Amino acid sequence: MGWTRGKGRNEEENKAILYLSKKSDFIFEVMNVGSPIGLLRGKASQDDIKLAVSITARYSDAKTQKSVIVNIKKGAQSKDIPICPIDNEILNRYRI
């Protein structure tokens, strides 16, 4: 994979991620609830984006909902997509 991702655990880290973000980065945030800011940098496939969005949903305060609206921003573009938060069993495969 040619991408990196980050996730803020609190407001201070979210601000740092936004400060360090570039116009070419994907920024993810669950709307209307407490949410980490997710960042995806580099060449990313649609599957990479979907994974990053579902991880962001999983770490939000809406993690127990079946479907969550996540805002995706890249440069001046922005869109909301519904997604299911990633299952812990699947998430564990990506943990280091």
N, CA, C and O atoms as a Tinker XYZ file with bonds, in Angstrom:
   384  protein
     1  N      0.835000   -1.176000    0.000000    73     2
     2  CA     0.000000    0.000000    0.000000    64     1     3
     3  C      0.883000    1.244000    0.000000    63     2     4     5
     4  O      1.920000    1.284000    0.661000    81     3
     5  N      0.461000    2.243000   -0.742000    73     3     6
     6  CA     1.229000    3.474000   -0.816000    64     5     7
     7  C      0.623000    4.600000   -0.008000    63     6     8     9
     8  O      0.649000    5.749000   -0.448000    81     7
     9  N      0.074000    4.304000    1.168000    73     7    10
    10  CA    -0.576000    5.349000    1.948000    64     9    11
    11  C     -0.237000    5.206000    3.418000    63    10    12    13
    12  O      0.210000    4.154000    3.875000    81    11
    13  N     -0.460000    6.284000    4.143000    73    11    14
    14  CA    -0.339000    6.270000    5.595000    64    13    15
    15  C     -1.625000    6.845000    6.155000    63    14    16    17
    16  O     -2.337000    7.581000    5.472000    81    15
    17  N     -1.916000    6.507000    7.394000    73    15    18
    18  CA    -3.124000    7.054000    7.994000    64    17    19
    19  C     -2.824000    7.462000    9.423000    63    18    20    21
    20  O     -1.888000    6.962000   10.047000    81    19
    21  N     -3.621000    8.365000    9.921000    73    19    22
    22  CA    -3.502000    8.797000   11.301000    64    21    23
    23  C     -4.887000    8.982000   11.877000    63    22    24    25
    24  O     -5.866000    9.100000   11.141000    81    23
    25  N     -4.965000    9.007000   13.198000    73    23    26
    26  CA    -6.251000    9.160000   13.862000    64    25    27
    27  C     -6.016000    9.877000   15.177000    63    26    28    29
    28  O     -5.144000    9.490000   15.954000    81    27
    29  N     -6.792000   10.922000   15.428000    73    27    30
    30  CA    -6.649000   11.664000   16.677000    64    29    31
    31  C     -7.464000   11.046000   17.798000    63    30    32    33
    32  O     -8.608000   10.640000   17.594000    81    31
    33  N     -6.868000   10.977000   18.989000    73    31    34
    34  CA    -7.576000   10.410000   20.144000    64    33    35
    35  C     -8.328000   11.463000   20.947000    63    34    36    37
    36  O     -9.202000   11.126000   21.746000    81    35
    37  N     -7.998000   12.729000   20.742000    73    35    38
    38  CA    -8.659000   13.795000   21.485000    64    37    39
    39  C     -8.602000   15.077000   20.656000    63    38    40    41
    40  O     -8.032000   15.099000   19.565000    81    39
    41  N     -9.197000   16.141000   21.187000    73    39    42
    42  CA    -9.278000   17.384000   20.426000    64    41    43
    43  C     -7.891000   17.940000   20.073000    63    42    44    45
    44  O     -7.689000   18.454000   18.973000    81    43
    45  N     -6.956000   17.838000   20.990000    73    43    46
    46  CA    -5.600000   18.334000   20.731000    64    45    47
    47  C     -4.948000   17.589000   19.564000    63    46    48    49
    48  O     -4.341000   18.208000   18.690000    81    47
    49  N     -5.076000   16.271000   19.553000    73    47    50
    50  CA    -4.513000   15.485000   18.448000    64    49    51
    51  C     -5.257000   15.752000   17.140000    63    50    52    53
    52  O     -4.639000   15.801000   16.077000    81    51
    53  N     -6.574000   15.925000   17.210000    73    51    54
    54  CA    -7.336000   16.262000   16.005000    64    53    55
    55  C     -6.843000   17.566000   15.395000    63    54    56    57
    56  O     -6.679000   17.662000   14.179000    81    55
    57  N     -6.610000   18.562000   16.225000    73    55    58
    58  CA    -6.105000   19.852000   15.729000    64    57    59
    59  C     -4.725000   19.685000   15.107000    63    58    60    61
    60  O     -4.434000   20.296000   14.079000    81    59
    61  N     -3.867000   18.864000   15.717000    73    59    62
    62  CA    -2.526000   18.638000   15.182000    64    61    63
    63  C     -2.602000   17.948000   13.816000    63    62    64    65
    64  O     -1.860000   18.294000   12.897000    81    63
    65  N     -3.502000   16.971000   13.694000    73    63    66
    66  CA    -3.659000   16.273000   12.412000    64    65    67
    67  C     -4.126000   17.248000   11.336000    63    66    68    69
    68  O     -3.606000   17.235000   10.221000    81    67
    69  N     -5.093000   18.083000   11.660000    73    67    70
    70  CA    -5.565000   19.060000   10.679000    64    69    71
    71  C     -4.469000   20.056000   10.309000    63    70    72    73
    72  O     -4.349000   20.443000    9.147000    81    71
    73  N     -3.679000   20.467000   11.280000    73    71    74
    74  CA    -2.589000   21.407000   11.023000    64    73    75
    75  C     -1.549000   20.797000   10.082000    63    74    76    77
    76  O     -1.014000   21.487000    9.214000    81    75
    77  N     -1.267000   19.515000   10.253000    73    75    78
    78  CA    -0.246000   18.832000    9.450000    64    77    79
    79  C     -0.780000   18.299000    8.121000    63    78    80    81
    80  O     -0.009000   17.831000    7.283000    81    79
    81  N     -2.094000   18.368000    7.927000    73    79    82
    82  CA    -2.675000   17.814000    6.703000    64    81    83
    83  C     -2.314000   18.661000    5.489000    63    82    84    85
    84  O     -2.055000   19.861000    5.586000    81    83
    85  N     -2.308000   17.986000    4.341000    73    83    86
    86  CA    -2.025000   18.631000    3.054000    64    85    87
    87  C     -3.304000   18.638000    2.226000    63    86    88    89
    88  O     -4.229000   17.878000    2.511000    81    87
    89  N     -3.365000   19.484000    1.212000    73    87    90
    90  CA    -4.547000   19.553000    0.354000    64    89    91
    91  C     -4.828000   18.228000   -0.342000    63    90    92    93
    92  O     -5.973000   17.942000   -0.691000    81    91
    93  N     -3.800000   17.425000   -0.545000    73    91    94
    94  CA    -3.969000   16.149000   -1.241000    64    93    95
    95  C     -4.390000   15.012000   -0.312000    63    94    96    97
    96  O     -4.636000   13.902000   -0.784000    81    95
    97  N     -4.477000   15.260000    0.997000    73    95    98
    98  CA    -4.868000   14.236000    1.966000    64    97    99
    99  C     -6.383000   14.075000    2.014000    63    98   100   101
   100  O     -7.131000   15.016000    1.747000    81    99
   101  N     -6.813000   12.882000    2.355000    73    99   102
   102  CA    -8.211000   12.636000    2.685000    64   101   103
   103  C     -8.356000   12.849000    4.186000    63   102   104   105
   104  O     -7.553000   12.344000    4.971000    81   103
   105  N     -9.382000   13.599000    4.582000    73   103   106
   106  CA    -9.683000   13.846000    5.993000    64   105   107
   107  C    -11.067000   13.268000    6.264000    63   106   108   109
   108  O    -12.007000   13.522000    5.510000    81   107
   109  N    -11.194000   12.485000    7.346000    73   107   110
   110  CA   -12.454000   11.835000    7.683000    64   109   111
   111  C    -12.910000   12.269000    9.070000    63   110   112   113
   112  O    -12.099000   12.417000    9.984000    81   111
   113  N    -14.225000   12.473000    9.215000    73   111   114
   114  CA   -14.796000   12.796000   10.525000    64   113   115
   115  C    -16.262000   12.372000   10.561000    63   114   116   117
   116  O    -17.017000   12.656000    9.630000    81   115
   117  N    -16.662000   11.696000   11.632000    73   115   118
   118  CA   -18.062000   11.348000   11.824000    64   117   119
   119  C    -18.784000   12.615000   12.261000    63   118   120   121
   120  O    -18.338000   13.317000   13.168000    81   119
   121  N    -19.886000   12.892000   11.614000    73   119   122
   122  CA   -20.592000   14.138000   11.866000    64   121   123
   123  C    -21.538000   14.028000   13.059000    63   122   124   125
   124  O    -22.137000   12.980000   13.300000    81   123
   125  N    -21.661000   15.127000   13.797000    73   123   126
   126  CA   -22.635000   15.305000   14.873000    64   125   127
   127  C    -22.417000   14.432000   16.104000    63   126   128   129
   128  O    -23.328000   14.291000   16.920000    81   127
   129  N    -21.240000   13.847000   16.256000    73   127   130
   130  CA   -20.884000   13.096000   17.467000    64   129   131
   131  C    -19.391000   13.308000   17.723000    63   130   132   133
   132  O    -18.668000   13.804000   16.859000    81   131
   133  N    -18.941000   12.929000   18.912000    73   131   134
   134  CA   -17.513000   12.968000   19.167000    64   133   135
   135  C    -16.810000   12.022000   18.213000    63   134   136   137
   136  O    -17.211000   10.868000   18.067000    81   135
   137  N    -15.768000   12.504000   17.568000    73   135   138
   138  CA   -15.117000   11.696000   16.545000    64   137   139
   139  C    -13.638000   12.040000   16.438000    63   138   140   141
   140  O    -13.253000   13.202000   16.568000    81   139
   141  N    -12.816000   11.029000   16.201000    73   139   142
   142  CA   -11.440000   11.334000   15.852000    64   141   143
   143  C    -11.415000   11.902000   14.431000    63   142   144   145
   144  O    -12.349000   11.701000   13.654000    81   143
   145  N    -10.363000   12.596000   14.115000    73   143   146
   146  CA   -10.109000   13.001000   12.738000    64   145   147
   147  C     -9.230000   11.912000   12.143000    63   146   148   149
   148  O     -8.184000   11.574000   12.697000    81   147
   149  N     -9.657000   11.370000   11.019000    73   147   150
   150  CA    -8.848000   10.384000   10.310000    64   149   151
   151  C     -8.164000   11.054000    9.138000    63   150   152   153
   152  O     -8.731000   11.948000    8.509000    81   151
   153  N     -6.953000   10.628000    8.844000    73   151   154
   154  CA    -6.196000   11.193000    7.735000    64   153   155
   155  C     -5.644000   10.053000    6.903000    63   154   156   157
   156  O     -5.119000    9.080000    7.443000    81   155
   157  N     -5.760000   10.171000    5.604000    73   155   158
   158  CA    -5.210000    9.197000    4.675000    64   157   159
   159  C     -4.374000    9.962000    3.668000    63   158   160   161
   160  O     -4.864000   10.876000    3.004000    81   159
   161  N     -3.118000    9.587000    3.560000    73   159   162
   162  CA    -2.177000   10.315000    2.700000    64   161   163
   163  C     -1.584000    9.356000    1.678000    63   162   164   165
   164  O     -1.277000    8.205000    1.991000    81   163
   165  N     -1.431000    9.836000    0.474000    73   163   166
   166  CA    -0.797000    9.048000   -0.571000    64   165   167
   167  C     -1.814000    8.444000   -1.520000    63   166   168   169
   168  O     -3.008000    8.733000   -1.450000    81   167
   169  N     -1.310000    7.592000   -2.417000    73   167   170
   170  CA    -2.171000    6.939000   -3.392000    64   169   171
   171  C     -3.026000    5.909000   -2.670000    63   170   172   173
   172  O     -2.505000    4.977000   -2.057000    81   171
   173  N     -4.340000    6.081000   -2.746000    73   171   174
   174  CA    -5.264000    5.210000   -2.021000    64   173   175
   175  C     -6.348000    4.713000   -2.971000    63   174   176   177
   176  O     -6.914000    5.481000   -3.750000    81   175
   177  N     -6.624000    3.421000   -2.891000    73   175   178
   178  CA    -7.716000    2.846000   -3.678000    64   177   179
   179  C     -9.046000    3.120000   -2.978000    63   178   180   181
   180  O     -9.066000    3.592000   -1.842000    81   179
   181  N    -10.146000    2.828000   -3.650000    73   179   182
   182  CA   -11.458000    2.977000   -3.026000    64   181   183
   183  C    -11.579000    2.060000   -1.813000    63   182   184   185
   184  O    -12.220000    2.424000   -0.827000    81   183
   185  N    -10.971000    0.874000   -1.873000    73   183   186
   186  CA   -10.985000   -0.033000   -0.717000    64   185   187
   187  C    -10.205000    0.544000    0.460000    63   186   188   189
   188  O    -10.619000    0.404000    1.611000    81   187
   189  N     -9.066000    1.200000    0.170000    73   187   190
   190  CA    -8.283000    1.850000    1.228000    64   189   191
   191  C     -9.105000    2.942000    1.901000    63   190   192   193
   192  O     -9.104000    3.064000    3.126000    81   191
   193  N     -9.803000    3.731000    1.099000    73   191   194
   194  CA   -10.628000    4.818000    1.631000    64   193   195
   195  C    -11.765000    4.248000    2.472000    63   194   196   197
   196  O    -12.037000    4.738000    3.568000    81   195
   197  N    -12.428000    3.214000    1.960000    73   195   198
   198  CA   -13.522000    2.595000    2.700000    64   197   199
   199  C    -13.038000    2.053000    4.044000    63   198   200   201
   200  O    -13.725000    2.199000    5.055000    81   199
   201  N    -11.867000    1.433000    4.059000    73   199   202
   202  CA   -11.300000    0.907000    5.307000    64   201   203
   203  C    -11.027000    2.040000    6.288000    63   202   204   205
   204  O    -11.392000    1.944000    7.460000    81   203
   205  N    -10.389000    3.112000    5.823000    73   203   206
   206  CA   -10.073000    4.244000    6.696000    64   205   207
   207  C    -11.340000    4.897000    7.246000    63   206   208   209
   208  O    -11.379000    5.294000    8.411000    81   207
   209  N    -12.367000    5.009000    6.417000    73   207   210
   210  CA   -13.632000    5.602000    6.858000    64   209   211
   211  C    -14.289000    4.720000    7.921000    63   210   212   213
   212  O    -14.795000    5.228000    8.922000    81   211
   213  N    -14.282000    3.399000    7.709000    73   211   214
   214  CA   -14.916000    2.500000    8.682000    64   213   215
   215  C    -14.146000    2.464000    9.998000    63   214   216   217
   216  O    -14.747000    2.279000   11.056000    81   215
   217  N    -12.826000    2.638000    9.950000    73   215   218
   218  CA   -12.028000    2.712000   11.178000    64   217   219
   219  C    -12.345000    4.004000   11.926000    63   218   220   221
   220  O    -12.492000    3.997000   13.148000    81   219
   221  N    -12.452000    5.107000   11.196000    73   219   222
   222  CA   -12.816000    6.373000   11.825000    64   221   223
   223  C    -14.179000    6.254000   12.504000    63   222   224   225
   224  O    -14.359000    6.732000   13.624000    81   223
   225  N    -15.134000    5.620000   11.834000    73   223   226
   226  CA   -16.468000    5.417000   12.421000    64   225   227
   227  C    -16.383000    4.566000   13.683000    63   226   228   229
   228  O    -17.086000    4.828000   14.659000    81   227
   229  N    -15.536000    3.561000   13.669000    73   227   230
   230  CA   -15.393000    2.654000   14.806000    64   229   231
   231  C    -14.890000    3.372000   16.054000    63   230   232   233
   232  O    -15.291000    3.027000   17.166000    81   231
   233  N    -14.031000    4.350000   15.891000    73   231   234
   234  CA   -13.471000    5.058000   17.038000    64   233   235
   235  C    -14.270000    6.294000   17.439000    63   234   236   237
   236  O    -13.874000    7.023000   18.348000    81   235
   237  N    -15.390000    6.531000   16.766000    73   235   238
   238  CA   -16.244000    7.664000   17.126000    64   237   239
   239  C    -17.192000    7.258000   18.247000    63   238   240   241
   240  O    -17.263000    6.088000   18.624000    81   239
   241  N    -17.914000    8.231000   18.768000    73   239   242
   242  CA   -18.928000    7.954000   19.787000    64   241   243
   243  C    -20.152000    7.241000   19.210000    63   242   244   245
   244  O    -21.045000    6.846000   19.959000    81   243
   245  N    -20.202000    7.073000   17.896000    73   243   246
   246  CA   -21.311000    6.382000   17.236000    64   245   247
   247  C    -20.946000    4.946000   16.852000    63   246   248   249
   248  O    -21.608000    4.338000   16.011000    81   247
   249  N    -19.906000    4.415000   17.463000    73   247   250
   250  CA   -19.364000    3.108000   17.061000    64   249   251
   251  C    -20.338000    1.946000   17.191000    63   250   252   253
   252  O    -20.134000    0.911000   16.557000    81   251
   253  N    -21.388000    2.084000   17.991000    73   251   254
   254  CA   -22.341000    0.982000   18.163000    64   253   255
   255  C    -23.519000    1.060000   17.177000    63   254   256   257
   256  O    -24.362000    0.163000   17.143000    81   255
   257  N    -23.570000    2.118000   16.390000    73   255   258
   258  CA   -24.648000    2.247000   15.413000    64   257   259
   259  C    -24.368000    1.372000   14.192000    63   258   260   261
   260  O    -23.214000    1.101000   13.861000    81   259
   261  N    -25.423000    0.940000   13.538000    73   259   262
   262  CA   -25.263000    0.097000   12.352000    64   261   263
   263  C    -24.721000    0.878000   11.168000    63   262   264   265
   264  O    -23.958000    0.345000   10.363000    81   263
   265  N    -25.115000    2.139000   11.062000    73   263   266
   266  CA   -24.660000    2.979000    9.966000    64   265   267
   267  C    -24.331000    4.361000   10.520000    63   266   268   269
   268  O    -25.071000    4.911000   11.335000    81   267
   269  N    -23.223000    4.903000   10.068000    73   267   270
   270  CA   -22.732000    6.186000   10.551000    64   269   271
   271  C    -22.430000    7.057000    9.332000    63   270   272   273
   272  O    -21.943000    6.561000    8.316000    81   271
   273  N    -22.719000    8.346000    9.433000    73   271   274
   274  CA   -22.383000    9.277000    8.355000    64   273   275
   275  C    -20.998000    9.839000    8.622000    63   274   276   277
   276  O    -20.755000   10.451000    9.662000    81   275
   277  N    -20.097000    9.628000    7.681000    73   275   278
   278  CA   -18.727000   10.126000    7.793000    64   277   279
   279  C    -18.505000   11.137000    6.679000    63   278   280   281
   280  O    -18.828000   10.885000    5.518000    81   279
   281  N    -17.952000   12.275000    7.049000    73   279   282
   282  CA   -17.609000   13.302000    6.080000    64   281   283
   283  C    -16.199000   13.037000    5.577000    63   282   284   285
   284  O    -15.276000   12.831000    6.365000    81   283
   285  N    -16.042000   13.044000    4.259000    73   283   286
   286  CA   -14.736000   12.878000    3.622000    64   285   287
   287  C    -14.394000   14.194000    2.934000    63   286   288   289
   288  O    -15.170000   14.705000    2.127000    81   287
   289  N    -13.223000   14.737000    3.263000    73   287   290
   290  CA   -12.755000   15.963000    2.613000    64   289   291
   291  C    -11.428000   15.687000    1.931000    63   290   292   293
   292  O    -10.580000   14.961000    2.451000    81   291
   293  N    -11.266000   16.278000    0.762000    73   291   294
   294  CA    -9.984000   16.280000    0.065000    64   293   295
   295  C     -9.897000   17.602000   -0.660000    63   294   296   297
   296  O    -10.636000   17.850000   -1.613000    81   295
   297  N     -8.992000   18.450000   -0.208000    73   295   298
   298  CA    -8.911000   19.789000   -0.772000    64   297   299
   299  C    -10.205000   20.529000   -0.515000    63   298   300   301
   300  O    -10.679000   20.593000    0.619000    81   299
   301  N    -10.780000   21.094000   -1.578000    73   299   302
   302  CA   -12.036000   21.849000   -1.450000    64   301   303
   303  C    -13.260000   20.956000   -1.584000    63   302   304   305
   304  O    -14.383000   21.423000   -1.393000    81   303
   305  N    -13.068000   19.679000   -1.908000    73   303   306
   306  CA   -14.187000   18.759000   -2.087000    64   305   307
   307  C    -14.575000   18.131000   -0.748000    63   306   308   309
   308  O    -13.726000   17.868000    0.104000    81   307
   309  N    -15.869000   17.899000   -0.587000    73   307   310
   310  CA   -16.380000   17.299000    0.634000    64   309   311
   311  C    -17.634000   16.501000    0.307000    63   310   312   313
   312  O    -18.471000   16.946000   -0.479000    81   311
   313  N    -17.765000   15.324000    0.910000    73   311   314
   314  CA   -18.994000   14.561000    0.753000    64   313   315
   315  C    -19.210000   13.705000    1.986000    63   314   316   317
   316  O    -18.263000   13.326000    2.676000    81   315
   317  N    -20.472000   13.408000    2.251000    73   315   318
   318  CA   -20.855000   12.544000    3.364000    64   317   319
   319  C    -21.218000   11.176000    2.812000    63   318   320   321
   320  O    -21.903000   11.065000    1.795000    81   319
   321  N    -20.748000   10.127000    3.499000    73   319   322
   322  CA   -21.115000    8.778000    3.091000    64   321   323
   323  C    -21.555000    7.974000    4.315000    63   322   324   325
   324  O    -21.001000    8.142000    5.401000    81   323
   325  N    -22.545000    7.106000    4.140000    73   323   326
   326  CA   -22.923000    6.207000    5.226000    64   325   327
   327  C    -22.004000    4.983000    5.207000    63   326   328   329
   328  O    -21.656000    4.476000    4.141000    81   327
   329  N    -21.619000    4.519000    6.383000    73   327   330
   330  CA   -20.766000    3.336000    6.468000    64   329   331
   331  C    -20.998000    2.634000    7.796000    63   330   332   333
   332  O    -21.397000    3.253000    8.782000    81   331
   333  N    -20.747000    1.368000    7.804000    73   331   334
   334  CA   -20.829000    0.571000    9.020000    64   333   335
   335  C    -19.461000    0.632000    9.713000    63   334   336   337
   336  O    -18.442000    0.399000    9.063000    81   335
   337  N    -19.415000    0.939000   11.011000    73   335   338
   338  CA   -18.124000    0.916000   11.707000    64   337   339
   339  C    -17.479000   -0.467000   11.593000    63   338   340   341
   340  O    -18.169000   -1.485000   11.657000    81   339
   341  N    -16.177000   -0.498000   11.427000    73   339   342
   342  CA   -15.458000   -1.759000   11.250000    64   341   343
   343  C    -15.647000   -2.659000   12.470000    63   342   344   345
   344  O    -15.656000   -2.191000   13.608000    81   343
   345  N    -15.794000   -3.930000   12.216000    73   343   346
   346  CA   -15.936000   -4.937000   13.264000    64   345   347
   347  C    -14.585000   -5.121000   13.965000    63   346   348   349
   348  O    -13.538000   -5.095000   13.316000    81   347
   349  N    -14.611000   -5.305000   15.285000    73   347   350
   350  CA   -13.370000   -5.468000   16.046000    64   349   351
   351  C    -12.516000   -6.626000   15.542000    63   350   352   353
   352  O    -11.289000   -6.530000   15.534000    81   351
   353  N    -13.140000   -7.697000   15.130000    73   351   354
   354  CA   -12.389000   -8.859000   14.633000    64   353   355
   355  C    -11.581000   -8.499000   13.382000    63   354   356   357
   356  O    -10.428000   -8.904000   13.237000    81   355
   357  N    -12.198000   -7.740000   12.493000    73   355   358
   358  CA   -11.493000   -7.299000   11.288000    64   357   359
   359  C    -10.439000   -6.263000   11.659000    63   358   360   361
   360  O     -9.317000   -6.311000   11.154000    81   359
   361  N    -10.790000   -5.331000   12.533000    73   359   362
   362  CA    -9.851000   -4.294000   12.958000    64   361   363
   363  C     -8.591000   -4.897000   13.565000    63   362   364   365
   364  O     -7.494000   -4.390000   13.332000    81   363
   365  N     -8.728000   -5.952000   14.326000    73   363   366
   366  CA    -7.562000   -6.578000   14.963000    64   365   367
   367  C     -6.522000   -7.054000   13.950000    63   366   368   369
   368  O     -5.342000   -7.151000   14.286000    81   367
   369  N     -6.930000   -7.347000   12.740000    73   367   370
   370  CA    -5.982000   -7.765000   11.687000    64   369   371
   371  C     -5.027000   -6.642000   11.296000    63   370   372   373
   372  O     -3.937000   -6.904000   10.789000    81   371
   373  N     -5.427000   -5.407000   11.526000    73   371   374
   374  CA    -4.627000   -4.245000   11.120000    64   373   375
   375  C     -3.802000   -3.663000   12.254000    63   374   376   377
   376  O     -2.972000   -2.783000   12.026000    81   375
   377  N     -4.012000   -4.133000   13.451000    73   375   378
   378  CA    -3.269000   -3.605000   14.611000    64   377   379
   379  C     -1.846000   -4.132000   14.610000    63   378   380   381
   380  O     -1.575000   -5.263000   14.207000    81   379
   381  N     -0.960000   -3.289000   15.067000    73   379   382
   382  CA     0.454000   -3.671000   15.148000    64   381   383
   383  C      0.800000   -3.978000   16.592000    63   382   384
   384  O      1.943000   -4.322000   16.893000    81   383
